[in-house]
Amino acid sequence: MVESTETQGSERRRAPRAWVPGLAVLTSGTQPPSVWRVSNLSSGGIGLVGDGRLETGRHALALHVAGFEPLALEVNVLRRQLLTRGGRCGVKFVDVTEFQRRALADLAAAAYVPASAAPRALLVTPDEARGKSLRRELKLLGFEVRSETSPGQAGAWLQHEETEAMFVDESVVEADRWSLLQFVRDTAPEIRRLVIASDVRGFRLYYAIKAGLVDTLVEPTIAAEDLARHLAGAPVAAVPRRGRSAR
């Protein structure tokens, strides 16, 4: 069952709004995705906070909320984003199915309990074996480690938990045409951003380092004492001149 746009618009105005620790990725046509933090959620729509401009009209929205599977929705932008730093805008859900309605109700009703006070590290890699050693060494240093396979879900957890360091696998430095590293630098620059890689290969990682999105590189099998040095603020590995060695 799909509800009419008029019904959904009326519901958006009346429905109670809840805070959820989430991230919204909006796409429209061939334009690059825009990434927003969730400020509130209701059964009829969602409030967003972010930088840059968001055009009015219909968009596809991928909603990532900590602890839940991603949810794909269609939305209309109600209020056009005018500010270029920390601005707000609202979107209305359209053509909501019964499955989506139930999923939205579960998100709004969930109890998002604050995490413990222990220092936290976020590990983002689709390869469980690649992150196993690094996870062990981080725990030896006293970190609680959160592991995610996708940048969207990782970004959602960053809205829920205080995080000291984020480790991103080189394979997901830029996934789905948006950069988790860029998002974190813009919204939480105090978080250390480390990329799991042996050296600089491929243009995405090369330019992420050149743009200052990466604090340093770490190998998957790095020892705890070397990892502690990197976390203390060691500079990023030198970036070679562009050529065969950097491809």
N, C-alpha and C positions, 0 to 999 in steps of 0.2 A: 504493500500500500504506500502511495506517495501523496503527501499533503500538498495543497495549493500554496502558492506563494503568499496569497493574502492571509491565510491562516497562520503561516509561519511568521509573517511580519508582525501580526497582532500578538503572537505568543512571545516573540522576542522582547516586546515592550513590557509584558506582564510577568514573564518567568523570573523567578529568583535567580540571582547570580552567585556563583561559588568560585573561590580561588582554586586553581589547580596548578601544580608545577609542570608547566608544559611549554612546548615549542611548536610554532606553526610555520610551515613552509608553503608559500603560495606561488602558484605558477599560472601563467596566462599566455596562450599562444607560444610564440618563439622567444618571449622575453625571459631573461635569466630569473631564476627563483628569487623571492625575497623571504627573509627569515625573521620571525617575530617572536617575542616572548608573550606568553598568555597572561593577561591581567585578570580576566574573569571569564566564566563559561556559564551559559544557560542552555536550556533545551532549544532556544530559538536562534542563538548566535554566540559570538565570542568577541571579547575585547582584546586588543593587541597593543603592544608597546614596541617601538623599534625606531630605526633610523632610515632616512631617505623618503622617497615618495612611493605611494601605492595608488595606482590608478583606479578610478571607480569602474564598476562592471563586474562581470562574472569571472571567477577564478576557481581553480582546483586547489584544495587545501589538504595537506597531509598533517594531521594533528598527532603530535608525540607527547604523551604524558607519562611521567615516571611510574614504572611498575605495570603499565598496560601496553597492549599491542597497538601499533599505529592505526589510525582511523582515517580513511579517505572520505572527503566530503566535497560537495560543491557549495560555493558561497557567492554572495553579492556583497561588494564593498559599499557600506552605507555612508561612511564619512571619509572623505579623501584626506590622506596624510599630507599635512602642510609643513610640519617641522622637519628639520634634517637631523635632529639629535634628541632621542628620547620622546618622540611624539607618540600620540595615541590615535587609534582608529578602530572602528567597529565593523564587523561583517555579519551578515545574516545567512543562515543555512537555507539552502533551497533544495527541493526535491528530496526531502529526508525520507529514507526508508524506515521500516519498523526495526530492522536490525540496528541501523544507525541511531535511532531514537533510544533504544535500550542501552546501547553502548555509551551514549552521551549521559544518560541518567546514571549509569554506573560510575562514570568519571566524576560527575558532580557530587555524588553521594559518598565517595571514598574518603577515608580518614588518612590524611597525609601526615604521618607522625614524624616530627623532627628526628634527624639522625643523631647518633651519639657524638660526644665531643672529641673523639679520637681523630687525629689527622687523617684525611681521606685522599686517596688517589683514584683517578678514573682512567681505566684502561679501555681503549677503543680499538678493537681488532676483530676481523671476521675469522681469524685463524686461532683456534683454541690452543694448539700446540705451540704456536709462536709466542703467545703471551704467558705460558705456564711458568717459565723460569723467571720472567720479570715480576710476575705476581708474587712468587715465593720470596724474591729478594726485597720487594717492597714491604712485605709482611715482617721480614726480619728487621726492617728499619722502624717498625711500629705503626705502619699505615694500615688502615682498613681499605680494602681494594674493591671498587665497584667495576665490573666488567660488562661491556656492551659491544655488540657487533656492528651497530650502525651509528653514524653521526647524529641522526635525528633523535634516537633514544638517548644517546649520551648527552646531547644538549638539554633534553628534558630533565635528566637527573641533576644537571648543573643548576637548574632552577629550584631544586628541592634541597640539596645538600651543600654545605660549605666544603669546598674542594681546594686542596693546596696545589695539586699537580695533575695534569692531564697528559696521558701518553697515547698518541695517535699513530696507528700503523701507517706506513708509507702508502699502502694500497688504498687507503681511504682519506688521504690528505685532501682531496677534493672529489666528493661523491655527489651524484645527482645535481651537478652543476652549481653547487654552493660549497663554501669552505667553513668547516667547523672551527678551524684555527682562526679565521678572520672574525667569525662571530664571537668567539671567546675573547680575542684581543679587544674587540670593540665594546663588549658588555662587561667583561670581568678581567681586565688586564693584569690583576694581581695573581691570577692563576698561572703557574709555570706551564709552558707548552713545550712538550718534548715529543719528538717523532722517533718511532722505532724503525731504525734503518742503519745499515752498516756504512753507507757513504751516500753521496749525492748522485742520484741517477734519475733521469726523467725531468722534463721541464716543470712539472707541477711542484715537486719538492724543491727544485733549484730556485724557482721564483718565490716560493713561500719563504725560504730563508732570506733571499734578497729583499723581500718586502717587510722583513722583521716579524713575521707571523710565528716563527719557530725560535725558541730559546736555545735548544741544543738537540743533537742527535744522540740516541742511545741504541746499543745493540740489544737484541732480545736476550742474550745470555750474559749481560753485564753483571758484575759482582756487586754486592751490597755497598762495599766501601767506595767503589767508583760511582755508583748511583747516588750516594749521599753527596759526593762532591758536585755532581751535576745539579742536584736539587738545591745546593747551597748557592748556586748562581754562576757556575762556570760558563764562559762565553760559548756561543754556538761554534760548531766546527767551521773551519775556513771553507769558503765556497770557491771552488776552482773556477778558472776562467772558462767561459763557454766554449765547448769543443767536444771532441769524441769522448773524453773522460767524463763529461757531465751529462751525456745523453742517456 
